[in-house]
Amino acid sequence: MEAWIESLLTALALPKFGLTTVFIVALISATLLPVGSEPAVFGLVKLNPELFWPAVLVATAGNTVGGAISWWMGYGAEKVYERVKHHPFEAQALKWLERLGPKACLLSWLPLVGDPLCAVAGWLRLSFWPCIVFMAIGKFGRYLVMTAGLLWFFPGQYTP
């Protein structure tokens, strides 16, 4: 098992694949698929500390593009299914999102609710570019705090 983890971390650290892998994993993790991108970012930075800022920025970009894809999926779903009957709680949540507008996308970094939030923003036809800006701010903050926190808890460079 340790050899497998070592080979995975080594592959993620390759300059040819490292940042590309982080981008793809971050993009996929921003969709409704249950994938976490923080381990890929942490693994790359642990092996290559000089890639801290590039990894955080690339992960933010990938996660934001994934959020934009979710926004467009929600927008398309709303166009297909114009009328939906909501339970009182769902109607209240939709009213809350409509009232907050694109600023609600700041919460897109949250586990479990963040990715569906992007789709709901599209469903509600909230302004695309303001939503993307708020998504990017929230996701950047998450990657910055998570990666810096993990590096603080696990200091030193990993050398296979």
Secondary structure, 3 states (H helix, E strand, C coil): CHHHHHHHHHHHHCCCCHHHHHHHHHHHHCCCCCCCCHHHHHHHHHHCHHHHHHHHHHHHHHHHHHHHHHHHHHHHHHHHCCCCCCCHHHHHHHHHHHHHHHHHHHHHHCCCCHHHHHHHHHHCCCCHHHHHHHHHHHHHHHHHHHHHHHHHHCCCCCCC
